[in-house]
Amino acid sequence: MAKTKIYKTDGKPTPYFWSDRDGEEQTAVTVYKQTASGVKRMRGVRFNAITNKMKRD
């Protein structure tokens, strides 16, 4: 499972990432957040890897 970090439009990194285990469809991948206590799956939000934007479900 490869973690792909999500960056802001100005290039700054965020604590969010998505995984390539979600398959070939990169228009609605699951978003995860790296926290001090571990990894948390974000509910109610998807990431479009093509347009680099988050979208609420």
mmCIF file as Biopython writes it, N, C-alpha, C and O atoms, coordinates in Angstrom:
data_model
#
loop_
_atom_site.group_PDB
_atom_site.id
_atom_site.type_symbol
_atom_site.label_atom_id
_atom_site.label_alt_id
_atom_site.label_comp_id
_atom_site.label_asym_id
_atom_site.label_entity_id
_atom_site.label_seq_id
_atom_site.pdbx_PDB_ins_code
_atom_site.Cartn_x
_atom_site.Cartn_y
_atom_site.Cartn_z
_atom_site.occupancy
_atom_site.B_iso_or_equiv
_atom_site.auth_seq_id
_atom_site.auth_asym_id
_atom_site.pdbx_PDB_model_num
ATOM 1   N N  . MET A ? 1  ? 0.845   -1.169 0.000   1.0 0.0 1  A 1 
ATOM 2   C CA . MET A ? 1  ? 0.000   0.000  0.000   1.0 0.0 1  A 1 
ATOM 3   C C  . MET A ? 1  ? 0.892   1.234  0.000   1.0 0.0 1  A 1 
ATOM 4   O O  . MET A ? 1  ? 1.620   1.485  0.960   1.0 0.0 1  A 1 
ATOM 5   N N  . ALA A ? 2  ? 0.831   1.986  -1.060  1.0 0.0 2  A 1 
ATOM 6   C CA . ALA A ? 2  ? 1.620   3.205  -1.158  1.0 0.0 2  A 1 
ATOM 7   C C  . ALA A ? 2  ? 0.779   4.397  -0.732  1.0 0.0 2  A 1 
ATOM 8   O O  . ALA A ? 2  ? -0.357  4.563  -1.175  1.0 0.0 2  A 1 
ATOM 9   N N  . LYS A ? 3  ? 1.350   5.219  0.128   1.0 0.0 3  A 1 
ATOM 10  C CA . LYS A ? 3  ? 0.663   6.432  0.578   1.0 0.0 3  A 1 
ATOM 11  C C  . LYS A ? 3  ? 1.051   7.581  -0.345  1.0 0.0 3  A 1 
ATOM 12  O O  . LYS A ? 3  ? 2.236   7.828  -0.572  1.0 0.0 3  A 1 
ATOM 13  N N  . THR A ? 4  ? 0.061   8.277  -0.873  1.0 0.0 4  A 1 
ATOM 14  C CA . THR A ? 4  ? 0.300   9.434  -1.721  1.0 0.0 4  A 1 
ATOM 15  C C  . THR A ? 4  ? -0.180  10.663 -0.967  1.0 0.0 4  A 1 
ATOM 16  O O  . THR A ? 4  ? -1.377  10.824 -0.732  1.0 0.0 4  A 1 
ATOM 17  N N  . LYS A ? 5  ? 0.758   11.534 -0.587  1.0 0.0 5  A 1 
ATOM 18  C CA . LYS A ? 5  ? 0.405   12.728 0.187   1.0 0.0 5  A 1 
ATOM 19  C C  . LYS A ? 5  ? -0.441  13.682 -0.644  1.0 0.0 5  A 1 
ATOM 20  O O  . LYS A ? 5  ? -0.320  13.744 -1.867  1.0 0.0 5  A 1 
ATOM 21  N N  . ILE A ? 6  ? -1.298  14.422 0.046   1.0 0.0 6  A 1 
ATOM 22  C CA . ILE A ? 6  ? -2.127  15.438 -0.583  1.0 0.0 6  A 1 
ATOM 23  C C  . ILE A ? 6  ? -1.522  16.794 -0.232  1.0 0.0 6  A 1 
ATOM 24  O O  . ILE A ? 6  ? -1.270  17.091 0.936   1.0 0.0 6  A 1 
ATOM 25  N N  . TYR A ? 7  ? -1.295  17.607 -1.254  1.0 0.0 7  A 1 
ATOM 26  C CA . TYR A ? 7  ? -0.704  18.932 -1.074  1.0 0.0 7  A 1 
ATOM 27  C C  . TYR A ? 7  ? -1.739  20.011 -1.372  1.0 0.0 7  A 1 
ATOM 28  O O  . TYR A ? 7  ? -2.652  19.810 -2.172  1.0 0.0 7  A 1 
ATOM 29  N N  . LYS A ? 8  ? -1.582  21.163 -0.713  1.0 0.0 8  A 1 
ATOM 30  C CA . LYS A ? 8  ? -2.423  22.314 -1.023  1.0 0.0 8  A 1 
ATOM 31  C C  . LYS A ? 8  ? -2.039  22.859 -2.392  1.0 0.0 8  A 1 
ATOM 32  O O  . LYS A ? 8  ? -1.019  22.462 -2.957  1.0 0.0 8  A 1 
ATOM 33  N N  . THR A ? 9  ? -2.851  23.766 -2.929  1.0 0.0 9  A 1 
ATOM 34  C CA . THR A ? 9  ? -2.562  24.313 -4.254  1.0 0.0 9  A 1 
ATOM 35  C C  . THR A ? 9  ? -1.276  25.135 -4.267  1.0 0.0 9  A 1 
ATOM 36  O O  . THR A ? 9  ? -0.654  25.287 -5.319  1.0 0.0 9  A 1 
ATOM 37  N N  . ASP A ? 10 ? -0.865  25.670 -3.108  1.0 0.0 10 A 1 
ATOM 38  C CA . ASP A ? 10 ? 0.385   26.430 -3.056  1.0 0.0 10 A 1 
ATOM 39  C C  . ASP A ? 10 ? 1.598   25.543 -2.808  1.0 0.0 10 A 1 
ATOM 40  O O  . ASP A ? 10 ? 2.713   26.051 -2.689  1.0 0.0 10 A 1 
ATOM 41  N N  . GLY A ? 11 ? 1.404   24.222 -2.726  1.0 0.0 11 A 1 
ATOM 42  C CA . GLY A ? 11 ? 2.504   23.290 -2.586  1.0 0.0 11 A 1 
ATOM 43  C C  . GLY A ? 11 ? 2.831   22.865 -1.171  1.0 0.0 11 A 1 
ATOM 44  O O  . GLY A ? 11 ? 3.731   22.049 -0.972  1.0 0.0 11 A 1 
ATOM 45  N N  . LYS A ? 12 ? 2.127   23.394 -0.178  1.0 0.0 12 A 1 
ATOM 46  C CA . LYS A ? 12 ? 2.383   23.020 1.206   1.0 0.0 12 A 1 
ATOM 47  C C  . LYS A ? 12 ? 1.765   21.657 1.499   1.0 0.0 12 A 1 
ATOM 48  O O  . LYS A ? 12 ? 0.649   21.383 1.056   1.0 0.0 12 A 1 
ATOM 49  N N  . PRO A ? 13 ? 2.462   20.803 2.233   1.0 0.0 13 A 1 
ATOM 50  C CA . PRO A ? 13 ? 1.917   19.475 2.548   1.0 0.0 13 A 1 
ATOM 51  C C  . PRO A ? 13 ? 0.811   19.546 3.587   1.0 0.0 13 A 1 
ATOM 52  O O  . PRO A ? 13 ? 0.783   20.464 4.406   1.0 0.0 13 A 1 
ATOM 53  N N  . THR A ? 14 ? -0.089  18.593 3.559   1.0 0.0 14 A 1 
ATOM 54  C CA . THR A ? 14 ? -1.168  18.470 4.532   1.0 0.0 14 A 1 
ATOM 55  C C  . THR A ? 14 ? -0.990  17.139 5.268   1.0 0.0 14 A 1 
ATOM 56  O O  . THR A ? 14 ? -0.210  16.296 4.825   1.0 0.0 14 A 1 
ATOM 57  N N  . PRO A ? 15 ? -1.698  16.938 6.379   1.0 0.0 15 A 1 
ATOM 58  C CA . PRO A ? 15 ? -1.605  15.640 7.072   1.0 0.0 15 A 1 
ATOM 59  C C  . PRO A ? 15 ? -2.434  14.556 6.390   1.0 0.0 15 A 1 
ATOM 60  O O  . PRO A ? 15 ? -2.523  13.441 6.904   1.0 0.0 15 A 1 
ATOM 61  N N  . TYR A ? 16 ? -3.038  14.857 5.253   1.0 0.0 16 A 1 
ATOM 62  C CA . TYR A ? 16 ? -3.912  13.917 4.558   1.0 0.0 16 A 1 
ATOM 63  C C  . TYR A ? 16 ? -3.155  13.173 3.461   1.0 0.0 16 A 1 
ATOM 64  O O  . TYR A ? 16 ? -2.186  13.681 2.897   1.0 0.0 16 A 1 
ATOM 65  N N  . PHE A ? 17 ? -3.621  11.958 3.173   1.0 0.0 17 A 1 
ATOM 66  C CA . PHE A ? 17 ? -3.052  11.177 2.083   1.0 0.0 17 A 1 
ATOM 67  C C  . PHE A ? 17 ? -4.110  10.207 1.576   1.0 0.0 17 A 1 
ATOM 68  O O  . PHE A ? 17 ? -5.140  10.008 2.221   1.0 0.0 17 A 1 
ATOM 69  N N  . TRP A ? 18 ? -3.851  9.602  0.415   1.0 0.0 18 A 1 
ATOM 70  C CA . TRP A ? 18 ? -4.718  8.566  -0.117  1.0 0.0 18 A 1 
ATOM 71  C C  . TRP A ? 18 ? -3.854  7.382  -0.490  1.0 0.0 18 A 1 
ATOM 72  O O  . TRP A ? 18 ? -2.640  7.516  -0.644  1.0 0.0 18 A 1 
ATOM 73  N N  . SER A ? 19 ? -4.472  6.228  -0.635  1.0 0.0 19 A 1 
ATOM 74  C CA . SER A ? 19 ? -3.748  4.990  -0.861  1.0 0.0 19 A 1 
ATOM 75  C C  . SER A ? 19 ? -4.037  4.448  -2.248  1.0 0.0 19 A 1 
ATOM 76  O O  . SER A ? 19 ? -5.135  4.631  -2.774  1.0 0.0 19 A 1 
ATOM 77  N N  . ASP A ? 20 ? -3.056  3.780  -2.845  1.0 0.0 20 A 1 
ATOM 78  C CA . ASP A ? 20 ? -3.257  3.196  -4.168  1.0 0.0 20 A 1 
ATOM 79  C C  . ASP A ? 20 ? -4.038  1.885  -4.099  1.0 0.0 20 A 1 
ATOM 80  O O  . ASP A ? 20 ? -4.364  1.315  -5.140  1.0 0.0 20 A 1 
ATOM 81  N N  . ARG A ? 21 ? -4.339  1.400  -2.911  1.0 0.0 21 A 1 
ATOM 82  C CA . ARG A ? 21 ? -5.113  0.162  -2.808  1.0 0.0 21 A 1 
ATOM 83  C C  . ARG A ? 21 ? -6.580  0.378  -3.156  1.0 0.0 21 A 1 
ATOM 84  O O  . ARG A ? 21 ? -7.339  -0.586 -3.251  1.0 0.0 21 A 1 
ATOM 85  N N  . ASP A ? 22 ? -6.988  1.627  -3.348  1.0 0.0 22 A 1 
ATOM 86  C CA . ASP A ? 22 ? -8.365  1.939  -3.715  1.0 0.0 22 A 1 
ATOM 87  C C  . ASP A ? 22 ? -8.669  1.564  -5.153  1.0 0.0 22 A 1 
ATOM 88  O O  . ASP A ? 22 ? -9.823  1.633  -5.574  1.0 0.0 22 A 1 
ATOM 89  N N  . GLY A ? 23 ? -7.678  1.176  -5.904  1.0 0.0 23 A 1 
ATOM 90  C CA . GLY A ? 23 ? -7.894  0.702  -7.261  1.0 0.0 23 A 1 
ATOM 91  C C  . GLY A ? 23 ? -7.515  1.719  -8.312  1.0 0.0 23 A 1 
ATOM 92  O O  . GLY A ? 23 ? -6.829  2.704  -8.037  1.0 0.0 23 A 1 
ATOM 93  N N  . GLU A ? 24 ? -7.972  1.463  -9.505  1.0 0.0 24 A 1 
ATOM 94  C CA . GLU A ? 24 ? -7.617  2.298  -10.652 1.0 0.0 24 A 1 
ATOM 95  C C  . GLU A ? 24 ? -8.386  3.606  -10.693 1.0 0.0 24 A 1 
ATOM 96  O O  . GLU A ? 24 ? -7.895  4.590  -11.245 1.0 0.0 24 A 1 
ATOM 97  N N  . GLU A ? 25 ? -9.588  3.636  -10.116 1.0 0.0 25 A 1 
ATOM 98  C CA . GLU A ? 25 ? -10.401 4.846  -10.181 1.0 0.0 25 A 1 
ATOM 99  C C  . GLU A ? 25 ? -9.814  5.910  -9.259  1.0 0.0 25 A 1 
ATOM 100 O O  . GLU A ? 25 ? -9.823  5.749  -8.038  1.0 0.0 25 A 1 
ATOM 101 N N  . GLN A ? 26 ? -9.309  6.986  -9.833  1.0 0.0 26 A 1 
ATOM 102 C CA . GLN A ? 26 ? -8.699  8.040  -9.030  1.0 0.0 26 A 1 
ATOM 103 C C  . GLN A ? 26 ? -9.583  9.270  -8.949  1.0 0.0 26 A 1 
ATOM 104 O O  . GLN A ? 26 ? -9.117  10.338 -8.550  1.0 0.0 26 A 1 
ATOM 105 N N  . THR A ? 27 ? -10.849 9.142  -9.318  1.0 0.0 27 A 1 
ATOM 106 C CA . THR A ? 27 ? -11.746 10.293 -9.248  1.0 0.0 27 A 1 
ATOM 107 C C  . THR A ? 27 ? -12.463 10.363 -7.914  1.0 0.0 27 A 1 
ATOM 108 O O  . THR A ? 27 ? -13.053 11.396 -7.597  1.0 0.0 27 A 1 
ATOM 109 N N  . ALA A ? 28 ? -12.434 9.300  -7.120  1.0 0.0 28 A 1 
ATOM 110 C CA . ALA A ? 28 ? -13.081 9.315  -5.814  1.0 0.0 28 A 1 
ATOM 111 C C  . ALA A ? 28 ? -12.382 8.327  -4.891  1.0 0.0 28 A 1 
ATOM 112 O O  . ALA A ? 28 ? -12.885 7.227  -4.660  1.0 0.0 28 A 1 
ATOM 113 N N  . VAL A ? 29 ? -11.228 8.711  -4.364  1.0 0.0 29 A 1 
ATOM 114 C CA . VAL A ? 29 ? -10.472 7.826  -3.490  1.0 0.0 29 A 1 
ATOM 115 C C  . VAL A ? 29 ? -10.701 8.218  -2.036  1.0 0.0 29 A 1 
ATOM 116 O O  . VAL A ? 29 ? -11.030 9.364  -1.731  1.0 0.0 29 A 1 
ATOM 117 N N  . THR A ? 30 ? -10.523 7.255  -1.152  1.0 0.0 30 A 1 
ATOM 118 C CA . THR A ? 30 ? -10.693 7.468  0.280   1.0 0.0 30 A 1 
ATOM 119 C C  . THR A ? 30 ? -9.535  8.300  0.817   1.0 0.0 30 A 1 
ATOM 120 O O  . THR A ? 30 ? -8.386  8.119  0.414   1.0 0.0 30 A 1 
ATOM 121 N N  . VAL A ? 31 ? -9.850  9.210  1.727   1.0 0.0 31 A 1 
ATOM 122 C CA . VAL A ? 31 ? -8.850  10.094 2.319   1.0 0.0 31 A 1 
ATOM 123 C C  . VAL A ? 31 ? -8.530  9.602  3.724   1.0 0.0 31 A 1 
ATOM 124 O O  . VAL A ? 31 ? -9.431  9.245  4.483   1.0 0.0 31 A 1 
ATOM 125 N N  . TYR A ? 32 ? -7.257  9.584  4.066   1.0 0.0 32 A 1 
ATOM 126 C CA . TYR A ? 32 ? -6.790  9.218  5.396   1.0 0.0 32 A 1 
ATOM 127 C C  . TYR A ? 32 ? -6.029  10.396 5.979   1.0 0.0 32 A 1 
ATOM 128 O O  . TYR A ? 32 ? -5.501  11.235 5.250   1.0 0.0 32 A 1 
ATOM 129 N N  . LYS A ? 33 ? -5.981  10.446 7.326   1.0 0.0 33 A 1 
ATOM 130 C CA . LYS A ? 33 ? -5.259  11.526 8.005   1.0 0.0 33 A 1 
ATOM 131 C C  . LYS A ? 33 ? -4.255  10.918 8.971   1.0 0.0 33 A 1 
ATOM 132 O O  . LYS A ? 33 ? -4.593  10.037 9.762   1.0 0.0 33 A 1 
ATOM 133 N N  . GLN A ? 34 ? -3.019  11.396 8.902   1.0 0.0 34 A 1 
ATOM 134 C CA . GLN A ? 34 ? -1.979  10.954 9.823   1.0 0.0 34 A 1 
ATOM 135 C C  . GLN A ? 34 ? -2.093  11.785 11.093  1.0 0.0 34 A 1 
ATOM 136 O O  . GLN A ? 34 ? -1.944  13.006 11.046  1.0 0.0 34 A 1 
ATOM 137 N N  . THR A ? 35 ? -2.356  11.141 12.230  1.0 0.0 35 A 1 
ATOM 138 C CA . THR A ? 35 ? -2.456  11.830 13.512  1.0 0.0 35 A 1 
ATOM 139 C C  . THR A ? 35 ? -1.353  11.325 14.433  1.0 0.0 35 A 1 
ATOM 140 O O  . THR A ? 35 ? -0.617  10.403 14.083  1.0 0.0 35 A 1 
ATOM 141 N N  . ALA A ? 36 ? -1.244  11.926 15.596  1.0 0.0 36 A 1 
ATOM 142 C CA . ALA A ? 36 ? -0.225  11.510 16.553  1.0 0.0 36 A 1 
ATOM 143 C C  . ALA A ? 36 ? -0.481  10.096 17.068  1.0 0.0 36 A 1 
ATOM 144 O O  . ALA A ? 36 ? 0.457   9.380  17.421  1.0 0.0 36 A 1 
ATOM 145 N N  . SER A ? 37 ? -1.752  9.695  17.110  1.0 0.0 37 A 1 
ATOM 146 C CA . SER A ? 37 ? -2.079  8.364  17.624  1.0 0.0 37 A 1 
ATOM 147 C C  . SER A ? 37 ? -2.173  7.300  16.541  1.0 0.0 37 A 1 
ATOM 148 O O  . SER A ? 37 ? -2.400  6.130  16.850  1.0 0.0 37 A 1 
ATOM 149 N N  . GLY A ? 38 ? -2.005  7.679  15.283  1.0 0.0 38 A 1 
ATOM 150 C CA . GLY A ? 38 ? -2.060  6.703  14.200  1.0 0.0 38 A 1 
ATOM 151 C C  . GLY A ? 38 ? -2.705  7.271  12.952  1.0 0.0 38 A 1 
ATOM 152 O O  . GLY A ? 38 ? -2.646  8.475  12.705  1.0 0.0 38 A 1 
ATOM 153 N N  . VAL A ? 39 ? -3.324  6.395  12.162  1.0 0.0 39 A 1 
ATOM 154 C CA . VAL A ? 39 ? -3.958  6.786  10.912  1.0 0.0 39 A 1 
ATOM 155 C C  . VAL A ? 39 ? -5.470  6.723  11.094  1.0 0.0 39 A 1 
ATOM 156 O O  . VAL A ? 39 ? -5.999  5.760  11.649  1.0 0.0 39 A 1 
ATOM 157 N N  . LYS A ? 40 ? -6.158  7.760  10.620  1.0 0.0 40 A 1 
ATOM 158 C CA . LYS A ? 40 ? -7.609  7.834  10.740  1.0 0.0 40 A 1 
ATOM 159 C C  . LYS A ? 40 ? -8.215  7.951  9.344   1.0 0.0 40 A 1 
ATOM 160 O O  . LYS A ? 40 ? -7.777  8.773  8.539   1.0 0.0 40 A 1 
ATOM 161 N N  . ARG A ? 41 ? -9.230  7.122  9.058   1.0 0.0 41 A 1 
ATOM 162 C CA . ARG A ? 41 ? -9.927  7.216  7.774   1.0 0.0 41 A 1 
ATOM 163 C C  . ARG A ? 41 ? -10.966 8.319  7.888   1.0 0.0 41 A 1 
ATOM 164 O O  . ARG A ? 41 ? -11.766 8.335  8.824   1.0 0.0 41 A 1 
ATOM 165 N N  . MET A ? 42 ? -10.953 9.229  6.942   1.0 0.0 42 A 1 
ATOM 166 C CA . MET A ? 42 ? -11.877 10.358 6.958   1.0 0.0 42 A 1 
ATOM 167 C C  . MET A ? 42 ? -13.210 9.926  6.353   1.0 0.0 42 A 1 
ATOM 168 O O  . MET A ? 42 ? -13.249 9.342  5.270   1.0 0.0 42 A 1 
ATOM 169 N N  . ARG A ? 43 ? -14.283 10.212 7.048   1.0 0.0 43 A 1 
ATOM 170 C CA . ARG A ? 43 ? -15.616 9.856  6.581   1.0 0.0 43 A 1 
ATOM 171 C C  . ARG A ? 43 ? -16.297 11.076 5.985   1.0 0.0 43 A 1 
ATOM 172 O O  . ARG A ? 43 ? -16.127 12.196 6.467   1.0 0.0 43 A 1 
ATOM 173 N N  . GLY A ? 44 ? -17.066 10.846 4.933   1.0 0.0 44 A 1 
ATOM 174 C CA . GLY A ? 44 ? -17.831 11.934 4.329   1.0 0.0 44 A 1 
ATOM 175 C C  . GLY A ? 44 ? -17.054 12.800 3.363   1.0 0.0 44 A 1 
ATOM 176 O O  . GLY A ? 44 ? -17.555 13.836 2.925   1.0 0.0 44 A 1 
ATOM 177 N N  . VAL A ? 45 ? -15.837 12.397 3.019   1.0 0.0 45 A 1 
ATOM 178 C CA . VAL A ? 45 ? -15.040 13.183 2.078   1.0 0.0 45 A 1 
ATOM 179 C C  . VAL A ? 45 ? -14.268 12.225 1.172   1.0 0.0 45 A 1 
ATOM 180 O O  . VAL A ? 45 ? -13.778 11.187 1.617   1.0 0.0 45 A 1 
ATOM 181 N N  . ARG A ? 46 ? -14.171 12.585 -0.081  1.0 0.0 46 A 1 
ATOM 182 C CA . ARG A ? 46 ? -13.395 11.835 -1.076  1.0 0.0 46 A 1 
ATOM 183 C C  . ARG A ? 46 ? -12.426 12.795 -1.736  1.0 0.0 46 A 1 
ATOM 184 O O  . ARG A ? 46 ? -12.633 14.008 -1.709  1.0 0.0 46 A 1 
ATOM 185 N N  . PHE A ? 47 ? -11.378 12.263 -2.326  1.0 0.0 47 A 1 
ATOM 186 C CA . PHE A ? 47 ? -10.369 13.073 -2.994  1.0 0.0 47 A 1 
ATOM 187 C C  . PHE A ? 47 ? -10.316 12.696 -4.457  1.0 0.0 47 A 1 
ATOM 188 O O  . PHE A ? 47 ? -10.257 11.515 -4.798  1.0 0.0 47 A 1 
ATOM 189 N N  . ASN A ? 48 ? -10.338 13.692 -5.323  1.0 0.0 48 A 1 
ATOM 190 C CA . ASN A ? 48 ? -10.185 13.478 -6.752  1.0 0.0 48 A 1 
ATOM 191 C C  . ASN A ? 48 ? -8.717  13.717 -7.078  1.0 0.0 48 A 1 
ATOM 192 O O  . ASN A ? 48 ? -8.251  14.856 -7.072  1.0 0.0 48 A 1 
ATOM 193 N N  . ALA A ? 49 ? -7.995  12.644 -7.360  1.0 0.0 49 A 1 
ATOM 194 C CA . ALA A ? 49 ? -6.548  12.741 -7.593  1.0 0.0 49 A 1 
ATOM 195 C C  . ALA A ? 49 ? -6.224  13.396 -8.921  1.0 0.0 49 A 1 
ATOM 196 O O  . ALA A ? 49 ? -5.108  13.878 -9.116  1.0 0.0 49 A 1 
ATOM 197 N N  . ILE A ? 50 ? -7.174  13.422 -9.833  1.0 0.0 50 A 1 
ATOM 198 C CA . ILE A ? 50 ? -6.933  14.032 -11.146 1.0 0.0 50 A 1 
ATOM 199 C C  . ILE A ? 50 ? -6.981  15.551 -11.038 1.0 0.0 50 A 1 
ATOM 200 O O  . ILE A ? 50 ? -6.110  16.238 -11.572 1.0 0.0 50 A 1 
ATOM 201 N N  . THR A ? 51 ? -8.004  16.086 -10.343 1.0 0.0 51 A 1 
ATOM 202 C CA . THR A ? 51 ? -8.143  17.541 -10.212 1.0 0.0 51 A 1 
ATOM 203 C C  . THR A ? 51 ? -7.508  18.085 -8.931  1.0 0.0 51 A 1 
ATOM 204 O O  . THR A ? 51 ? -7.457  19.299 -8.738  1.0 0.0 51 A 1 
ATOM 205 N N  . ASN A ? 52 ? -7.022  17.199 -8.053  1.0 0.0 52 A 1 
ATOM 206 C CA . ASN A ? 52 ? -6.386  17.582 -6.792  1.0 0.0 52 A 1 
ATOM 207 C C  . ASN A ? 52 ? -7.332  18.366 -5.884  1.0 0.0 52 A 1 
ATOM 208 O O  . ASN A ? 52 ? -6.938  19.369 -5.288  1.0 0.0 52 A 1 
ATOM 209 N N  . LYS A ? 53 ? -8.589  17.903 -5.779  1.0 0.0 53 A 1 
ATOM 210 C CA . LYS A ? 53 ? -9.578  18.578 -4.940  1.0 0.0 53 A 1 
ATOM 211 C C  . LYS A ? 53 ? -10.328 17.558 -4.095  1.0 0.0 53 A 1 
ATOM 212 O O  . LYS A ? 53 ? -10.575 16.430 -4.522  1.0 0.0 53 A 1 
ATOM 213 N N  . MET A ? 54 ? -10.688 17.987 -2.869  1.0 0.0 54 A 1 
ATOM 214 C CA . MET A ? 54 ? -11.498 17.161 -1.986  1.0 0.0 54 A 1 
ATOM 215 C C  . MET A ? 54 ? -12.965 17.475 -2.233  1.0 0.0 54 A 1 
ATOM 216 O O  . MET A ? 54 ? -13.337 18.604 -2.552  1.0 0.0 54 A 1 
ATOM 217 N N  . LYS A ? 55 ? -13.789 16.441 -2.077  1.0 0.0 55 A 1 
ATOM 218 C CA . LYS A ? 55 ? -15.216 16.597 -2.310  1.0 0.0 55 A 1 
ATOM 219 C C  . LYS A ? 55 ? -15.983 15.901 -1.200  1.0 0.0 55 A 1 
ATOM 220 O O  . LYS A ? 55 ? -15.663 14.769 -0.837  1.0 0.0 55 A 1 
ATOM 221 N N  . ARG A ? 56 ? -16.990 16.567 -0.660  1.0 0.0 56 A 1 
ATOM 222 C CA . ARG A ? 56 ? -17.838 15.946 0.354   1.0 0.0 56 A 1 
ATOM 223 C C  . ARG A ? 56 ? -18.812 14.986 -0.304  1.0 0.0 56 A 1 
ATOM 224 O O  . ARG A ? 56 ? -19.296 15.226 -1.410  1.0 0.0 56 A 1 
ATOM 225 N N  . ASP A ? 57 ? -19.091 13.889 0.401   1.0 0.0 57 A 1 
ATOM 226 C CA . ASP A ? 57 ? -20.048 12.911 -0.122  1.0 0.0 57 A 1 
ATOM 227 C C  . ASP A ? 57 ? -21.469 13.377 0.068   1.0 0.0 57 A 1 
ATOM 228 O O  . ASP A ? 57 ? -22.405 12.675 -0.315  1.0 0.0 57 A 1 
#
